[in-house]
Each structure stands twice: as C-alpha cells, then as structure tokens.
C-alpha cells in the first residue's frame, strides 16, 4: 500500500504511514486476512557473536518468505525505560539480493518486546540487521530467502496511468470501496465491536467491495475492548505519547 504524507519516522515508532499500514495489515488480521480487503488508513497525528559492549548479539537463521508476504521477527530490549515508545530508537536495514538497502523502524509491542514486519518484493536472498540505542536490540541480524508466490502485493499507481491503480505485480486494481472511520474502535452503546465489524466486512466483501477507508483510531472513539471487558485506549496520554500496545494488538 502506497500512501503519501506523514510525520518522518522517529524514535523507533511505527514509521512512515505506508509502513504503519503494512503493520496494520499484518496485526489486524481479524479484518484483512479474513476477507482480503485493502485498508486505506490514516492516523490523526497532528496523523551468537559478542558485541563490544559485552551483550550477546543474536543471529537468526535463513528461512523462506513468500514474495509480497510478511517477514516478521521479534526482539527483546535489555534496558530499563519509562516509555520505550519514545525512549528507544531501533531501525532494521534490509539488503536486497542486488545489494540495495531499505530501512524500516521496529515497533514496540509492549513490555520488553519489539517487532519488525517487512514485505519483500524481490526474489532471492536477503540479509538484515538492527541498529538501535538499546544494546539488546542493536546488532541483531539474520537473513531470509524471498520465494515465488501467488500474492499480488500492495496497491500503487498504474505504470503510465497515474490516475489508475495496480497491484505491485502489475495486475490492474479497480478501487471500489467504502469508508468506516472507526473500524478499530469499540462503542458498546452502538454495538460497535469486533463481531459487528467482522459482519460488516463480510457483507462488504460479498458485495464486491475491495477496500475500506479507515483510520487506526478515531477522533471521537479511540479505544477497543480488552479481554477483561474494559476498554483499551489507543494512548493513555496523547501529549506524553504513552501508547497502549494492547489497543493495536
């Protein structure tokens, strides 16, 4: 998914809007994987080697990742932080088979856990490494092999016809969809919850819709239901940027 405009990636957060959408597509499997709809989402930001510092640096083995699929790797930070979301910087560098590099921020997944998700689009052997202000994350590295798949990839302007769309593999894409701003928020009084949204997406998919215009958290309602029956806010404090990972999980 290619969308223009956002704050620059910073401080180990979810990164650019396009990167956040990739994270969203992978993390919010309850909506995307179930019916294959594209989500066009906006954020309401005002949107076993030893390192020199003595910490073990993890090296991960090779495995296959489908082209336009999702590579995911989890990590654990070693430091103590009041707010890892703002206190830690962490970026993964991916090296393509031809030697070109791409970077994407890791995202904090709560506690000491961090993750990176990446969708390779070039067949062949890739390598990656992490650069971070945290010694437990810094220097982690690994590799994977991008193998052929039937995936079409994300959505992008059509080559030669910028007012039309295509998948990354070149297949034409006819944009036909709906807007549901608060797809990821819960409102018990209005029966807005996980089950009602699954029903909504099933109905729209059966009608031939292939995308939904949404946002990660609404300006009216920005919380969803937790396993304890209480509502999880997206942020505990917007100004202090104290994020609640449970909302995004």
C-alpha positions in Angstrom: 0.0 0.0 0.0 1.5 3.3 -1.0 0.1 6.5 0.6 1.8 9.9 0.7 2.1 12.1 3.7 3.0 11.6 7.3 5.4 12.6 10.0 9.0 11.4 9.5 9.9 8.1 11.1 11.3 8.8 14.6 12.3 7.2 17.9 11.5 3.6 17.0 7.8 4.2 16.4 5.7 2.7 13.7 7.5 4.7 11.0 6.0 6.2 7.8 2.3 5.9 7.1 3.0 3.3 4.4 5.0 1.3 7.0 2.2 1.7 9.5 -0.3 0.3 7.0 1.9 -2.8 6.5 2.0 -3.2 10.3 -1.7 -2.7 10.4 -2.4 -5.2 7.6 -0.4 -7.9 9.5 -1.5 -7.1 13.0 -5.2 -6.6 12.4 -5.7 -10.0 10.8 -9.2 -10.1 12.1 -10.2 -7.8 9.3 -7.7 -8.1 6.4 -6.8 -11.8 6.3 -10.4 -12.8 6.7 -11.7 -11.2 3.5 -8.7 -9.8 1.6 -9.9 -6.2 1.7 -7.4 -3.4 1.4 -7.4 -0.9 4.2 -6.6 2.7 3.4 -5.8 4.1 6.9 -4.9 7.4 8.3 -3.6 8.4 11.7 -4.8 11.5 13.5 -1.3 12.7 14.2 -1.3 16.5 14.3 -1.6 11.6 11.7 25.8 -15.7 18.7 28.5 -13.2 18.4 29.6 -11.0 21.2 29.2 -7.2 20.8 31.8 -4.8 22.1 29.6 -3.8 25.0 29.5 -7.3 26.3 25.9 -8.2 25.4 25.0 -11.2 23.2 24.0 -10.3 19.7 21.5 -12.6 18.2 21.9 -14.0 14.7 18.8 -15.6 13.1 18.8 -18.4 10.6 17.6 -18.5 7.0 14.0 -19.2 6.1 11.7 -18.7 3.2 9.3 -15.7 2.9 6.8 -15.5 0.0 7.1 -12.6 -2.4 4.8 -9.8 -1.1 4.3 -11.9 2.0 5.2 -10.8 5.5 8.6 -11.3 7.2 8.2 -10.9 11.0 10.9 -11.0 13.7 10.6 -10.4 17.4 13.2 -8.9 19.7 13.7 -8.1 23.4 15.2 -4.9 24.6 17.6 -5.1 27.6 17.4 -1.6 29.1 15.0 -0.1 31.6 12.8 2.7 30.2 10.0 4.8 31.4 8.4 4.9 28.0 10.1 2.6 25.4 7.9 4.1 22.7 9.7 7.4 22.9 12.9 6.4 24.7 14.3 3.8 22.3 15.3 4.1 18.6 15.5 0.9 16.6 15.7 0.5 12.8 16.1 -2.6 10.7 18.2 -2.4 7.5 17.2 -4.9 4.8 19.7 -5.6 2.0 18.2 -6.8 -1.3 19.8 -9.5 -3.4 21.4 -6.8 -5.7 22.8 -5.0 -2.7 20.4 -2.1 -2.4 19.2 -1.3 1.1 15.9 -0.4 2.7 15.2 0.6 6.2 12.1 0.3 8.4 11.6 1.1 12.1 11.0 -1.6 14.7 7.8 -1.1 16.6 7.3 -1.5 20.4 4.9 -4.4 21.1 4.6 -3.9 24.9 6.8 -4.8 27.8 10.3 -5.5 26.5 9.1 -6.9 23.2 9.8 -5.3 19.8 9.0 -6.5 16.3 9.7 -5.7 12.7 7.5 -6.6 9.8 8.6 -6.3 6.2 7.1 -7.4 2.8 9.9 -8.3 0.3 9.2 -7.7 -3.3 12.4 -9.0 -4.9 13.1 -12.7 -5.3 16.3 -14.1 -3.9 18.4 -14.0 -0.7 18.0 -11.0 1.7 20.0 -10.1 4.8 19.0 -7.7 7.6 20.4 -6.1 10.7 19.2 -3.9 13.5 20.7 -0.6 14.6 19.4 0.6 18.0 20.1 2.7 21.0 19.3 -0.4 23.1 22.1 -2.9 23.4 19.7 -5.8 23.5 18.3 -4.8 20.1 21.4 -3.4 18.5 23.4 -5.7 16.2 20.7 -8.4 15.8 20.9 -9.8 12.3 19.7 -12.6 10.0 18.6 -13.5 6.5 15.8 -15.0 4.5 15.0 -16.1 1.0 12.2 -14.5 -0.9 10.5 -17.2 -2.9 7.8 -17.0 -5.6 4.1 -16.8 -4.5 0.7 -16.0 -5.8 0.5 -12.8 -3.8 -0.2 -9.7 -5.8 1.4 -7.2 -3.4 0.2 -3.8 -2.3 -1.6 -1.1 -4.3 0.2 1.5 -6.3 -0.4 4.0 -9.2 -0.6 2.2 -12.5 2.5 2.4 -14.7 1.8 5.0 -17.4 -1.6 5.9 -16.0 -1.1 7.6 -12.6 -4.8 8.2 -12.1 -5.4 4.4 -12.1 -4.2 1.7 -9.7 -2.5 -1.7 -9.9 -1.1 -4.3 -7.6 2.7 -4.5 -7.2 2.8 -7.4 -9.6 1.2 -5.3 -12.3 -2.3 -6.7 -12.1 -4.9 -3.9 -12.6 -6.8 -2.9 -9.5 -10.3 -1.2 -9.6 -10.7 0.8 -6.5 -14.3 0.1 -5.2 -14.9 0.5 -1.5 -16.4 2.2 1.5 -15.5 4.4 4.4 -15.6 3.2 8.0 -13.6 5.6 10.1 -14.0 3.8 13.4 -13.5 0.2 12.3 -10.9 -0.4 15.1 -12.8 1.3 18.0 -15.5 -0.2 20.2 -18.6 1.5 21.4 -20.9 -0.8 23.4 -23.8 1.6 23.3 -23.8 1.5 19.5 -22.9 -2.2 19.2 -19.6 -1.3 17.6 -17.3 -4.2 18.4 -15.2 -7.0 16.9 -18.1 -9.1 15.9 -20.2 -6.3 14.3 -17.1 -5.2 12.3 -16.5 -8.8 11.1 -20.1 -8.9 9.9 -19.7 -5.5 8.2 -16.5 -6.6 6.4 -18.1 -9.9 5.3 -21.1 -8.1 3.9 -19.0 -5.6 2.0 -16.7 -8.3 0.6 -19.8 -10.3 -0.6 -20.9 -7.1 -2.3 -17.7 -6.9 -4.3 -16.0 -4.1 -2.3 -12.2 -4.4 -2.3 -11.1 -1.7 0.1 -12.2 0.2 3.2 -11.1 3.7 4.1 -10.4 3.8 7.8 -8.1 5.1 10.5 -6.2 3.3 13.3 -8.0 5.3 16.0 -10.9 7.7 15.7 -11.1 11.2 16.9 -14.4 10.5 18.6 -13.8 6.9 19.9 -10.2 5.7 20.3 -10.5 2.6 22.3 -11.4 -1.1 21.9 -12.5 -3.9 24.2 -9.9 -5.9 26.2 -10.2 -9.4 27.4 -11.1 -8.1 30.9 -14.2 -6.4 29.5 -12.7 -2.9 29.8 -12.0 -0.5 27.0 -8.4 -0.2 25.9 -7.4 3.4 24.9 -5.0 3.8 22.0 -3.0 6.3 24.1 -3.1 6.8 27.8 -1.8 10.3 27.3 -1.5 11.8 23.8 0.7 14.7 24.8 3.2 12.5 26.7 2.9 9.8 23.9 2.3 7.0 26.3 0.9 4.4 23.8 -1.2 1.4 24.9 0.2 -1.6 22.8 -2.9 -3.7 23.7 -5.1 -1.4 21.6 -3.0 -2.2 18.5 -2.7 -5.9 19.2 
